[in-house]
Amino acid sequence: MLRFWLSFSALSTALVIAAVLGFLLQASWPLLQSQGLGFVTEPDWYPYEALYGLLPVLVGSFWSVSLALLLAVPTGLAAAILCAELLPAHGRYLLRFSMEVMAGIPSVVYGLLGLWLLLPLLESQLDLLTGRSLLAAGLLLALMILPTIMVFSEAAIGAVVREQRETASLLGLDWSARLLRVLLPQAWPGIRVAVLLALGRAMGETVAVMLVVGSLDRLPQPLYNLLQPAQTLTSRIGREMAEASVGSVHWAALVASGLTLAVVAMALSLLVQRR
Amino acid sequence: MAVCKVCLAWATQLNTIDKGMDKMRHRLLTILLLLMVLVPVAQAVEQIRVAGSTSVLPIVAEAAKHYRQLHPGLSLTVSGGGSGVGVASIDQGLVEIGMVSRELTTSEKIRLQGKVKQMAVARDAVAVAVSKVVYEGGVRRLSLAQIAAIYRGEIKNWNQVGGPDGRILVIDKESSRGTRHVFAKMVLGSETARAPGATIVTGSNNEEQAAIANSGRAIGMLSHAWLNDAVRAVAVGEADKAVLPTFENVTNGSYPIQRQLNLLVSETSGEAGHLFVDFLLSDQGQRLVQQVGYLPVR
């Protein structure tokens, strides 16, 4: 009986995912029908001229998320190691508590902080015309996913069983060898999940990114220029969803953006789980 | 209310039948059932929902304050989103009144045919707004051709138009915004013209106002009522004929970038919305229009 209910719940979860994908596919059908899959690599987004190219937002999302991970994974992991292995109990509690508080702050608050603190800082320090840029979005996202990475990695490292640590010590391994050869490899599955969750949050974050990214539907010039205003998949959906009338091609194009986001997220998660 | 009583009776009955069982659980059940019945009842109160243009928003918000006092039982909610949202949400039946700060496009007219009544409630100028630093640095006037060149990316530095040396932060608006339609039509030649010179894109008047104020070198398009000390309007036109977006210049038609602010009232969802629009068009309503910084239509 228990087995039946377990498999029933598991199956319904899978069905929900399939239903979501099915809905997204159905709602974006008007676009797919009229433009095929080519819109993914088109550089122009201009609904009034029936142009729905996704390339600029794909590039924008790619850079902001990559930058966030690049910054947050090493720092988050370092904080996790510090917290799990080096700090005395009191400091550990304090660090973990502050990270948990950080994780609980709503994203719009991060967005406002970015608007008031980060943008003027970038403008004055880098002598930019405007601080609104992929760099700003990446920095803000890094801050937002840092607690996720830190808290989950810390739990994973802390969960390595005592025998493993003791055996490592008895073998005469010094601290760095113990960390690199025993603890991190043992905790790796947990850390992987932490990074995956953080990646999901960074890709899906909307409000905070919308406030600082500049929302300009244009490819960065050159492609790796992070100092220019740009647009991400989520910020575009956030800005335009309410004004598109349901059933129009514009609406379908926005749903297709959401579908793209979902597909990329699933592909990444599958890729990470395989290894 | 009858349904509500039946449910209450049923819940109390349950309470008496199972005396042996935990009373607390039944009390919870009663409350839950009551809530389930009462929430829809509460929603059935007469309501007007308004959404759309943030240029029209100050008028409706101010009028709503007064209108609520006159009609205490009425639920009246006002939210922004832009003219595009105003049209889309009345089309989808999400609101009783949509706010639109531009003329409807042909396709919108076809879509809304017979469903809504369009009423102009105020007149407004779309100001060409610049940061205070730029204004005080000498940019007091721009011709339509200069503004167009800035938005096309042909003029990139303030010193090309008599201002201080410094690149221009060109602020565009989301393409469905009413303010952008009106501005783009007068300046760039068509409501939906692209602006390749744009540096960033903002949404509401509020967001744009903040972006101009926070930058020392920005230009943007802003409803006249949103100007302030940090966000100044420049006169528009050729040297001797340049005009500021003042009430007089809008009234006598000499300011070029002006428009009507409209409400779209649903024809299918009852009287309440129409009565509210009547209030806005009354003497008192039109005084409120003036109070928040727009021109009355009557």
Interface residues (C-beta under 8 A of the other chain):
Chain A: Y46 P47 Y48 E49 L119 P120 E123 L129 T130 R132 G214 S215 L216 D217 P229 R239 E240 A242 E243 A244 S245 V246
Chain B: G81 G82 G84 V85 V87 A88 S89 D91 Q92 R111 R167 L169 D172 E174 S175 S176 T192 R194 A198 T199 I200 V201 T202 G203 N214 S215 R217
